[in-house]
Amino acid sequence: MHNTQYSFLGPGGKSGQRIRAYDWSKTLLGNPESWPLSLKSILGLLLNAECPSFLFWGNEYACFYNDAYLPILTKLGKFVLPGQSAAEVWGEYWTDFEPFLQGIRTVGEARCDNDVFTDRQGRGIETSGTFCYNPVYDESGHTAGVWVTLTYPTQNLQESEIHQRFLLKLSDRLRSLTDPAEIQYEAARALGEQLAANRVGYAEDQGDQTHIVVTRNYVNGVFNLEGLYQYVDYGPSLLADFLAGKTVVRPDIANDPTLTDAEKEAHRVLQLGATVNRPLMKQGQLIAVLFIHYEQPHAFTQLELDLLEETAERTWEAVDRARAHKALRQSEEQFRHLANTIPQAIWETNAEGDSTFLNQWWIQYSGVPYEATTAWQIATDILHPEDGPVLVAAFKEAMRTGKGFEVEQRNRSASGEYRWFLNKGAPYRHPETGQIIKWIGIGVDIHDRKLAEELLRDSEARYRQLATHLEEQVQKRTEELTVSNQELARTIEQLKTANEELEESNRLLLRSNENLQQFAYVASHDLQEPLRKIQSFGNLLIRQHAAELGSGVDYVERMQAAASRMSILIEDLLAFSLISTQREASDPVDLNVVVQTVLRDLELISTETSASVERDDLPTIAGNRFQLEQLFQNLLSNALKFRKPGVAPHIHIRAQQITSRELPTGVRPLGTSEVYYWISVADNGIGFDDRYLDRVFQVFQRLHKRSDYAGTGIGLAICEKVVANHGGVITAHSQPNLGSTFEIYLPVI
């Protein structure tokens, strides 16, 4: 039976034509249409491969080859029929060659050698190439055959030179980049263009042994894969191979016997016909994966895999370098920020003495704005003429020896006054090379000490001069010196006492701060008692003496109303105090239950105002139920209170999860989290001007007259404190007559 319709062979060349024309009816393999899918796929790749390729299939080692392999068979004097048994083809060499092929199938690992094939198949035949023997798997995952490829040194050398030029260009390109994400993308783009791949990129492991995030990736004719993925969807052994540091190569995913149909479908949806994934490890931990994707099956060569390895290493080195430089810049910024807070002169130069930093204190002291200059120029412009050369000599000697230096020098201030400073400089060395890369120093004001020393020297000089003339004068000057020393000792003692008093003041201040939060709580309780008496006595006066009071009843009622407002104010102050002193929040609280409880408490005013409340399903968070009820009590009661006349209040409560990257600009929650709950409470009330946003959360701040809207001005301050206690932040936006929206951001714990 002859058949020319075997489309799975592709063009196939002359070898493909022989397979189509061959009568398969009397062979063990039978009709090609009934061949295993794995055999069909392998033949489709082999017959159309550019490099010489030979296939041994099945237990009989049926032989197939492509056109590029024909010259080798000709040299060996072999004429091989399609599907012919290897024992018939290799005859006298088969006894030695069969165990070698069986070993490849048993171990399941590829083997490359320069002489194994020729020694075992035809001695004396010159083939100056490298034979690679690759195991081939069937649908059940068993090794069904061996695919042999031959790579010639000349071809390898040309490809190797091309790849080396690529790597040099890649290194030059990456060296100028400072953003790790940009480095990864540029490397992926260059590698994709070099290998004519459809997609190349990096995926970062999330540390949970479940998820991996694909970052910005290079694509050519396929869609972008940025997003979160699960390892398990793409093969059960994928993560284990990555953790073992193993590069995972899949040249023909659609026919990969190690993948289930569901896993193949997961690959197909992502337009993956062939993939290679190279894990990046750091200190035994999986950090990321560099991947190459082809939309169609692709036989990866060793040079391509080597190029992938080199690109991965160079890229990650560039990423590490960029991150190190970024950390260094951050460290430098922190140093300079700290230096600007110190009331002494802090300076920094490069290894050659060129000025790179002077702190704000020095700039204010000298009155000279900072500009790029040298230590030698500063010594000339700012130092006393006698001290400038001394500093220059000491600094240059330190550069020569690599050691630090100390110089006492006079620096001119902005007012023209010279003051004494102790200038100390030290070298800073590169942590890896040990070379000096900069000098850092500090100038400490020692003017008062120098004056004291000069006074002491003058006193001693006078003492020696007078001692030569008269013992009485010596005694007198000695007594003066003693008195001076006593005064100095008293001054030192006074300074010591002042320091002790300062330390005691600090301790008292700390204690005062600790007790400050307790004050409002205690005061609130103590202030309620007289108010209750005022209200009680007022009630007695009205019930028992209303007739005698006459118009005075109105004054009593005003007094009671004022006392009631004061009582409410104290209660709110007490609530604020409790929130400030009770910050533990660890119980799971269902916010749906909290809001339902608050709505029941507000049922009367809701009914009176015909209010409607629309709310999403709210999350359960770790917190303090009492405080959270206060939060929603204040927000919802405000929405009902500040309604527009004649308009029924409508409140909409929404909630959803967002990532930290989605937080609005300026929103800085106290709790650090990757994910936050966003909760919004919006109404259709009278609203307020956004200009007063910074006031609405302050204690006792009101935007409306008390006669228009009742309240103490503490409610929103309580809301802010509750949210802060839960590690979150609250903000709002509003416009007059357009309602208000309060937004809460709470960390997901």
Secondary structure in CASP SS format (residue, H / E / C, confidence):
PFRMAT SS
TARGET T0000
AUTHOR 0000-0000-0000
METHOD secondary structure of the structure
MODEL  1
M C 1.00
H C 1.00
N C 1.00
T C 1.00
Q C 1.00
Y C 1.00
S H 1.00
F H 1.00
L H 1.00
G C 1.00
P C 1.00
G C 1.00
G H 1.00
K H 1.00
S H 1.00
G H 1.00
Q H 1.00
R H 1.00
I H 1.00
R H 1.00
A H 1.00
Y C 1.00
D C 1.00
W C 1.00
S C 1.00
K C 1.00
T C 1.00
L C 1.00
L C 1.00
G C 1.00
N C 1.00
P H 1.00
E H 1.00
S H 1.00
W C 1.00
P C 1.00
L H 1.00
S H 1.00
L H 1.00
K H 1.00
S H 1.00
I H 1.00
L H 1.00
G H 1.00
L H 1.00
L H 1.00
L H 1.00
N C 1.00
A C 1.00
E C 1.00
C C 1.00
P C 1.00
S E 1.00
F E 1.00
L E 1.00
F E 1.00
W E 1.00
G C 1.00
N C 1.00
E C 1.00
Y C 1.00
A E 1.00
C E 1.00
F E 1.00
Y E 1.00
N C 1.00
D H 1.00
A H 1.00
Y H 1.00
L H 1.00
P H 1.00
I H 1.00
L H 1.00
T H 1.00
K H 1.00
L H 1.00
G C 1.00
K C 1.00
F C 1.00
V C 1.00
L C 1.00
P C 1.00
G C 1.00
Q C 1.00
S E 1.00
A H 1.00
A H 1.00
E H 1.00
V H 1.00
W H 1.00
G H 1.00
E H 1.00
Y H 1.00
W H 1.00
T H 1.00
D H 1.00
F H 1.00
E H 1.00
P H 1.00
F H 1.00
L H 1.00
Q H 1.00
G H 1.00
I H 1.00
R H 1.00
T H 1.00
V H 1.00
G C 1.00
E C 1.00
A C 1.00
R E 1.00
C E 1.00
D E 1.00
N C 1.00
D C 1.00
V H 1.00
F H 1.00
T H 1.00
D H 1.00
R H 1.00
Q H 1.00
G C 1.00
R C 1.00
G C 1.00
I C 1.00
E C 1.00
T C 1.00
S C 1.00
G C 1.00
T E 1.00
F E 1.00
C E 1.00
Y E 1.00
N E 1.00
P E 1.00
V E 1.00
Y E 1.00
D C 1.00
E C 1.00
S C 1.00
G C 1.00
H C 1.00
T E 1.00
A E 1.00
G E 1.00
V E 1.00
W E 1.00
V E 1.00
T E 1.00
L E 1.00
T E 1.00
Y C 1.00
P H 1.00
T H 1.00
Q H 1.00
N H 1.00
L H 1.00
Q H 1.00
E H 1.00
S H 1.00
E H 1.00
I H 1.00
H H 1.00
Q H 1.00
R H 1.00
F H 1.00
L H 1.00
L H 1.00
K H 1.00
L H 1.00
S H 1.00
D H 1.00
R H 1.00
L H 1.00
R H 1.00
S C 1.00
L C 1.00
T C 1.00
D C 1.00
P H 1.00
A H 1.00
E H 1.00
I H 1.00
Q H 1.00
Y H 1.00
E H 1.00
A H 1.00
A H 1.00
R H 1.00
A H 1.00
L H 1.00
G H 1.00
E H 1.00
Q H 1.00
L H 1.00
A C 1.00
A C 1.00
N C 1.00
R E 1.00
V E 1.00
G E 1.00
Y E 1.00
A E 1.00
E E 1.00
D E 1.00
Q C 1.00
G C 1.00
D C 1.00
Q C 1.00
T C 1.00
H E 1.00
I E 1.00
V E 1.00
V E 1.00
T C 1.00
R C 1.00
N C 1.00
Y E 1.00
V E 1.00
N C 1.00
G C 1.00
V C 1.00
F C 1.00
N C 1.00
L C 1.00
E C 1.00
G E 1.00
L E 1.00
Y E 1.00
Q E 1.00
Y H 1.00
V H 1.00
D H 1.00
Y H 1.00
G C 1.00
P C 1.00
S C 1.00
L H 1.00
L H 1.00
A H 1.00
D H 1.00
F H 1.00
L H 1.00
A C 1.00
G C 1.00
K C 1.00
T C 1.00
V E 1.00
V E 1.00
R E 1.00
P C 1.00
D C 1.00
I H 1.00
A H 1.00
N H 1.00
D C 1.00
P C 1.00
T C 1.00
L C 1.00
T C 1.00
D H 1.00
A H 1.00
E H 1.00
K H 1.00
E H 1.00
A H 1.00
H H 1.00
R H 1.00
V H 1.00
L C 1.00
Q C 1.00
L C 1.00
G C 1.00
A E 1.00
T E 1.00
V E 1.00
N E 1.00
R E 1.00
P E 1.00
L E 1.00
M E 1.00
K E 1.00
Q C 1.00
G C 1.00
Q E 1.00
L E 1.00
I E 1.00
A E 1.00
V E 1.00
L E 1.00
F E 1.00
I E 1.00
H E 1.00
Y E 1.00
E C 1.00
Q C 1.00
P C 1.00
H C 1.00
A C 1.00
F C 1.00
T C 1.00
Q H 1.00
L H 1.00
E H 1.00
L H 1.00
D H 1.00
L H 1.00
L H 1.00
E H 1.00
E H 1.00
T H 1.00
A H 1.00
E H 1.00
R H 1.00
T H 1.00
W H 1.00
E H 1.00
A H 1.00
V H 1.00
D H 1.00
R H 1.00
A H 1.00
R H 1.00
A H 1.00
H H 1.00
K H 1.00
A H 1.00
L H 1.00
R H 1.00
Q H 1.00
S H 1.00
E H 1.00
E H 1.00
Q H 1.00
F H 1.00
R H 1.00
H H 1.00
L H 1.00
A H 1.00
N C 1.00
T C 1.00
I C 1.00
P C 1.00
Q C 1.00
A E 1.00
I E 1.00
W E 1.00
E E 1.00
T E 1.00
N E 1.00
A C 1.00
E C 1.00
G C 1.00
D E 1.00
S E 1.00
T E 1.00
F E 1.00
L E 1.00
N C 1.00
Q H 1.00
W H 1.00
W H 1.00
I H 1.00
Q H 1.00
Y H 1.00
S H 1.00
G C 1.00
V C 1.00
P C 1.00
Y C 1.00
E C 1.00
A C 1.00
T C 1.00
T E 1.00
A H 1.00
W H 1.00
Q H 1.00
I H 1.00
A H 1.00
T H 1.00
D H 1.00
I C 1.00
L E 1.00
H C 1.00
P C 1.00
E C 1.00
D C 1.00
G H 1.00
P H 1.00
V H 1.00
L H 1.00
V H 1.00
A H 1.00
A H 1.00
F H 1.00
K H 1.00
E H 1.00
A H 1.00
M H 1.00
R H 1.00
T H 1.00
G C 1.00
K C 1.00
G C 1.00
F E 1.00
E E 1.00
V E 1.00
E E 1.00
Q E 1.00
R E 1.00
N E 1.00
R E 1.00
S C 1.00
A C 1.00
S C 1.00
G C 1.00
E C 1.00
Y E 1.00
R E 1.00
W E 1.00
F E 1.00
L E 1.00
N E 1.00
K E 1.00
G E 1.00
A E 1.00
P E 1.00
Y E 1.00
R E 1.00
H C 1.00
P C 1.00
E C 1.00
T C 1.00
G C 1.00
Q C 1.00
I E 1.00
I E 1.00
K E 1.00
W E 1.00
I E 1.00
G E 1.00
I E 1.00
G E 1.00
V E 1.00
D E 1.00
I C 1.00
H H 1.00
D H 1.00
R H 1.00
K H 1.00
L H 1.00
A H 1.00
E H 1.00
E H 1.00
L H 1.00
L H 1.00
R H 1.00
D H 1.00
S H 1.00
E H 1.00
A H 1.00
R H 1.00
Y H 1.00
R H 1.00
Q H 1.00
L H 1.00
A H 1.00
T C 1.00
H C 1.00
L C 1.00
E H 1.00
E H 1.00
Q H 1.00
V H 1.00
Q H 1.00
K H 1.00
R H 1.00
T H 1.00
E H 1.00
E H 1.00
L H 1.00
T H 1.00
V H 1.00
S H 1.00
N H 1.00
Q H 1.00
E H 1.00
L H 1.00
A H 1.00
R H 1.00
T H 1.00
I H 1.00
E H 1.00
Q H 1.00
L H 1.00
K H 1.00
T H 1.00
A H 1.00
N H 1.00
E H 1.00
E H 1.00
L H 1.00
E H 1.00
E H 1.00
S H 1.00
N H 1.00
R H 1.00
L H 1.00
L H 1.00
L H 1.00
R H 1.00
S H 1.00
N H 1.00
E H 1.00
N H 1.00
L H 1.00
Q H 1.00
Q H 1.00
F H 1.00
A H 1.00
Y H 1.00
V H 1.00
A H 1.00
S H 1.00
H H 1.00
D H 1.00
L H 1.00
Q H 1.00
E H 1.00
P H 1.00
L H 1.00
R H 1.00
K H 1.00
I H 1.00
Q H 1.00
S H 1.00
F H 1.00
G H 1.00
N H 1.00
L H 1.00
L H 1.00
I H 1.00
R H 1.00
Q H 1.00
H H 1.00
A H 1.00
A H 1.00
E H 1.00
L H 1.00
G C 1.00
S C 1.00
G H 1.00
V H 1.00
D H 1.00
Y H 1.00
V H 1.00
E H 1.00
R H 1.00
M H 1.00
Q H 1.00
A H 1.00
A H 1.00
A H 1.00
S H 1.00
R H 1.00
M H 1.00
S H 1.00
I H 1.00
L H 1.00
I H 1.00
E H 1.00
D H 1.00
L H 1.00
L H 1.00
A H 1.00
F H 1.00
S H 1.00
L H 1.00
I H 1.00
S H 1.00
T H 1.00
Q C 1.00
R C 1.00
E C 1.00
A C 1.00
S C 1.00
D E 1.00
P E 1.00
V E 1.00
D E 1.00
L H 1.00
N H 1.00
V H 1.00
V H 1.00
V H 1.00
Q H 1.00
T H 1.00
V H 1.00
L H 1.00
R H 1.00
D H 1.00
L C 1.00
E H 1.00
L H 1.00
I H 1.00
S H 1.00
T H 1.00
E H 1.00
T H 1.00
S C 1.00
A C 1.00
S E 1.00
V E 1.00
E E 1.00
R E 1.00
D C 1.00
D C 1.00
L C 1.00
P C 1.00
T E 1.00
I E 1.00
A E 1.00
G E 1.00
N C 1.00
R H 1.00
F H 1.00
Q H 1.00
L H 1.00
E H 1.00
Q H 1.00
L H 1.00
F H 1.00
Q H 1.00
N H 1.00
L H 1.00
L H 1.00
S H 1.00
N H 1.00
A H 1.00
L H 1.00
K H 1.00
F C 1.00
R C 1.00
K C 1.00
P C 1.00
G C 1.00
V C 1.00
A C 1.00
P C 1.00
H E 1.00
I E 1.00
H E 1.00
I E 1.00
R E 1.00
A E 1.00
Q E 1.00
Q E 1.00
I E 1.00
T E 1.00
S H 1.00
R H 1.00
E H 1.00
L C 1.00
P C 1.00
T C 1.00
G C 1.00
V C 1.00
R C 1.00
P C 1.00
L C 1.00
G C 1.00
T C 1.00
S C 1.00
E C 1.00
V E 1.00
Y E 1.00
Y E 1.00
W E 1.00
I E 1.00
S E 1.00
V E 1.00
A E 1.00
D E 1.00
N C 1.00
G C 1.00
I C 1.00
G C 1.00
F C 1.00
D C 1.00
D H 1.00
R H 1.00
Y H 1.00
L H 1.00
D H 1.00
R H 1.00
V H 1.00
F C 1.00
Q C 1.00
V C 1.00
F C 1.00
Q C 1.00
R C 1.00
L C 1.00
H C 1.00
K C 1.00
R C 1.00
S C 1.00
D C 1.00
Y C 1.00
A C 1.00
G C 1.00
T C 1.00
G C 1.00
I C 1.00
G H 1.00
L H 1.00
A H 1.00
I H 1.00
C H 1.00
E H 1.00
K H 1.00
V H 1.00
V H 1.00
A H 1.00
N H 1.00
H C 1.00
G C 1.00
G C 1.00
V E 1.00
I E 1.00
T E 1.00
A E 1.00
H E 1.00
S E 1.00
Q C 1.00
P C 1.00
N C 1.00
L C 1.00
G C 1.00
S E 1.00
T E 1.00
F E 1.00
E E 1.00
I E 1.00
Y E 1.00
L E 1.00
P E 1.00
V C 1.00
I C 1.00
END
